[in-house]
Amino acid sequence: MSVITLAHGGGGSLQNELIRQEIVTRFSSPLLASLPDGAVTPEGLVISSDSFVITPRFFPGGNIGKLAVAGTVNDVLMAGGIPQYLTCSLIIEEGLELDELRKILDSMAEMAAACKVSIVTGDTKVVPRGSGDGLYINTAGVGFKRTGLTLGVERFAPGDKIIVSGSIGEHGLSVLASRFGMDCENLSSDCACLDKVVDVLVGNTDNGSGIKFMRDATRGGVLGITAEIFEKSACGATLYEDKLPVTATAAAVAKLLGIDPGFAACEGRLVAVVSSEYAEKCVKMLAENVADARSAAVIGEVTAQPGSVKMCGAWGTLRKLVVPAGDQLPRIC
C-alpha cells in the first residue's frame, strides 16, 4: 500500500504496522520499543502525547475538550503514573464559532480540575477554511511514576485474571448515533478519568504489586485492545463472552448498526491483568466505590499459549480473536 488510508488511524493492525515500520524505525529511543501509550523515563517521569480529531465535536456525555483531557490523563495512569500537568495545543479552522470554542475550553478546564491536573502550556494555530475539520486538539501529559507499581506483559502468568472496569462500547456507539442523528435514550459516552479506578485497584492488590498490566480500551474496544496486549506476550488469554458487561441499550444499538460492542471504543474503561487472588476483591470494591465501575467484571484469564486469544461463547465454543485491521468507526477520539 503506497498511501495512507483512514484504517491506518483506526488503532488496529494497519496502524500498528505503520508505527512499527515507518515511525519507530526512524527514532532510536529504547523507550519506544514496546510502543507504550505513556513512556516511563529513567528519572521517574511518565509522559504521554495524544491528538483528538473526533466527529462530531459534541456527543452525548461529552465533547472533544473533555475527551482530550480524560484521554491524556488516562494514558499517564495506564503507564503507572500519577498525572500532574498537561499541555494543550489547538489547530482551529477558520470559521469555527467562538461560542463553540468557549464551551470546549470550559469543558477542558472542568475536566482538568476533576482529574487534579494543571494545563500549563500550549500553542494555537488557525488554518484556512476547509483545511482543519473545525478543531484538532493535541495534548501531552506529564506525571510521576507511582511507587510499587511495575507493569509489563513479561509479568503475565497462567491463571492471572483479566478485568474490565465497567460496561463497554458506549463511547463508540454514542458517537456513531450522534453522527447520524439517532436519538438513543440512555446511551451516553463513558468518557471519564480513570484515576479512582486505578486507586481502587492499587489499594486492593497489595499496593499495586498484584497488577500486571493496565490499558484503557479506546480504539479497538475491549476485545481489540486485549488481542493487542497478548500479541506481544509470552502468554495467551481466554475471554468469556457471557461475562462481557454490555448494557441493554448498547447491545440493541450495536445490533441495529451491525457493530460488535466488544470492538467499540471506550473512553472511560480499562482492561487490567491482575494476580488471581486479587481479582474478585478488585471487582467488588470497584462496584462499591466507583460510580462508573458498577459493572466491573472478570472477563477472562491468562493461559499458557503464547499470543493466543480466544473467546469462549455461550455454548462453550472457542473462536480466535485477532487485532482488527482498522476501526469499525473512524474518528472517535
N, C-alpha and C positions, 0 to 999 in steps of 0.2 A: 504494500500500500504506500503510495507516494504523497498522499495528502492527509491532513488531519480531518477527522470526522467528529460529530458530536459524541460518538461512542468512546472516543479517546478521553473524554472528560467524564465518563459515567461511573468511575470507581470500580470498573471491572478489569478483566484480563487485558483488554487492549490498552487501558490507561496504565496498568502495571508494566506492560511491555514497553510503552513509550518512555516511562520514567526510568526503567532499568537500562534500556538500550541507548536512549538518546540523551538523557539528562544526567543521571548519576555517573555515567562513564566519563563525563567531562569535568567532574569535580573529584577532588582527591580526599575529602574528609572521611575518615573512618566512621564518623557518627552517622553518615548516610547509608552505611552498608545494609542495615536492616530495614530501611525505608520507614522510619518511625514517623508518626504524626507529630511527635514532640521529641526534640533531642535533649539528652542529658549530658551536660558538659563535665569535664573533669573537676571543674570548680564548684559543681553542685547546682548550676543554673539549669532550669528547664525552659526551653524555648520552642515556640510553635508559630507557624505562619499559615494564614488561610486567606482565601478570596471568596466573595459571595456574589452570585450572579442570578439570583432566583427570579423566576417569573411565575405569578405576579409578585410585586414587591410587598403587597399586603395580602394576608391569607388568614383564615380562622385560627386564632391562637397566637398571632404574631406578625412580624414584618421583617424585612431584610436587616434592620438595625438590631432588633432583639436577637435575631438569628446569628448575626456576626459576633456579638459579644458572647452569647452562650456557646456557640460552636468553638470559639477560640479558647475560652476558659476550659471547656471540656477536654480539648486536646492536651492542654497542660496537665489537667487532672489525670488523664489516662496514661500519661508518661510518668506518673508518680510524683508530680509536682504540686506545690501549693501556689496557686496563681496570685500574682501581686499587681502586675502592670500590663496594660495593653497599648498598642499603637492603633491609630485609625487613619487610613488614607482613603480619600473619596475620589472617584472618577465620575464626574457629573456630566450628563449630556445636556447641551443647550436646549432650553425649553422645559426642563423639569420644574414643576410648580414649587415655589418656595415653601408653601404651606405643607406640602408632602415631605419635603426635606426636613422641615422642622419637626414633624411628627416622628420621622425615622430617628433623628438625632436625640429627641426626647426619650424614645424607647431605648436607645443605646445607653443613655445616662441612667435611666431607671434600672436596666438590667445590670449595668456595671456596679451600681450601688447594692443591688440584691446579691451579686456574686462577690462583693467585697474586694473589687479590683478598681484601680485608677487608670483612666485613659490619660497618658502623659505626653504623647507627641503624635504627629501625623503629617498629612500632606493633602492638598486639594488640587485637582486638575479639572478643567472644563474642556470637553471635546465638542466638535460641531454637531449640530442636529443630525440624527441618523447614524451617528458613529459610536454610540455608547449604551444603547438599550436603557436609557433613563439614568441608572445609577449602578455602579460597581463599588463594593467596599472591600478593601484589603486591610487585614489586621495582623498583628503579631502579639503573642502572649509571652510574658516572662514570669517565671516563678522560681521557687527554690525546692530542691529535692526533699521529699518527705522522709524523715528518719525512719528506718525499719522496714521500708517498702522496697523490695527488689523484684522487678518484673522482667519476664522474658520467657519465650517459648521453650527455651532449653530447660526450664524448671518443671515442665509438664511431666506427669507420671500417670500410668494407667490407674483408673479409679477416681482421679480428680473429677470434680463436678463442674458443669457449665451452667451459669446463672444468667438470666436476663432480668433487668431491674424493673420491668413493667410491661404493659400491653404494647404491642408492636405495630409498626406500619402506619401510624396515624399521621405523621408529618407528610410523607409522600402522598398518601391518599387524599388528605385535606387540601394540599396544594393542587393536585390534579383536579379535584372537584371545583375548587375556586377558579382555576384556569379556564374551565369550560362552563362556568356559570351554574354549576349544580348546587342546589340548596340541600345540604345533607345535615339534618338536625343531629346534634350530639356528636358530630365528627369535628375534631379540632386538632391542630398540630400539637405534638408532645414537646415542642421546643422549650427547653429548661436547662438550667445549670445543674450539673451532677455532683456538686460539692457535698451535699447532705448524704447522697447515696454512698459516695466514697468514704465519708466519715463513718457511716454505719458499718460498712464492710471492714474498714480498718479496725474499728472498735470491737468487732466480734470475730477477729481472726488472729488473736494474739499480737496486737499492734501491727497488723498487716502482714505478718510472716506467712500466713496461710493463703495470701493472694498471690497467684502465679502470673496473672495477666489481666489487663483491662483494655477494652476498646469500645468507643461509642459507635453505635450501629447506624452510621449515616448512609452514604451511598452504598447500595447493595443490600441494605437492611440486615436484619439479624442473621439470616441464612447466608447471604453473600459474605458478610464480614467473618462469620465463623469458618466458612470454607477457606477464606483467605488466610486467616490466622493459622490453620492447621496445614496449609500448603507449605508453610515454612518450618514445620515442626517434625521432630522425630517420632511423634505420636500421631494418633488419629482420634476420631470422635464419632460417637453415635448420638444423634438427636432424636427426640420423641415428638412426633407431630402433634399428639394429643396434649402435650404439655406446653405448647406454644400459647402464650396469653394473647388472644385476639378478641377484641370487643365485638359484640353482635353487629354494631353499626359498621365497623371497619370491615368485618367479614362480608357483609351484604354489599357494601360499595365495591370492595375488591372483586367479588363475584360478578357484579354488574359490569365492571370495566375490564374484566379478564386479567386482573393483576394478582399475583401471589403476594399476600400481605407479608409473608416472611422475607421477601426480597424488596419490600417497600421501605424507603428511608425513614429512620427515626432521627430526632434531634434532641432527645432528652432521655435516651435509654442506653445502657451499657451492657456489653457481654463481658462476664468475668469468669475466669477459671480459678477455682479455689480448691484447697485440700478437702477431701470428702468429709472429714469430721466437722467442718465448719459450715457446710452448705445449708443445711436445713435451718440452723440458727440464723444465718445471714438473711435468708428469705423471710423468716418470721419477723425478725427485727426491722427489716426494710418495710414490710407491710404495716407494721405497728407504728413506725416513727417517721416515715416519709410519705407525704400525701401522694406524690407522683409514682410511688412504688407499691401501691396496694396490690397490684397483680404480679409482683415479682415471683419468679418461679425457677426451679431447677429444670432445665430443658434437655439435659444430656450429660454424658460422661466421656472422659478421655479413655481411649483404647490404645492397644499396643501396635496397631497397624499404621506405619508411618504415612502421613499425608492423606489418609483415607477418611473422608467424612461421609457418613451415611445417615439417611433419615429413615426411622422406623415408623411405618404407617399404622393406622388404626387396626389393621388386620395382621400386623406383625411382619409385613413385607418390608424389605430394605431397598432403598434406592440411593444411588450415589449423588452427592451434592458437589457441584463444581462452581468455581468463581465465574459469574456471568461475564460475557464479552463486554457488555456495556450496562446501561441502566434501563429499567422499564420506563422510567420517566426522567428525561434530562432537565437540567436547570432547576433543581430543587434545593440547592444550597449555594 
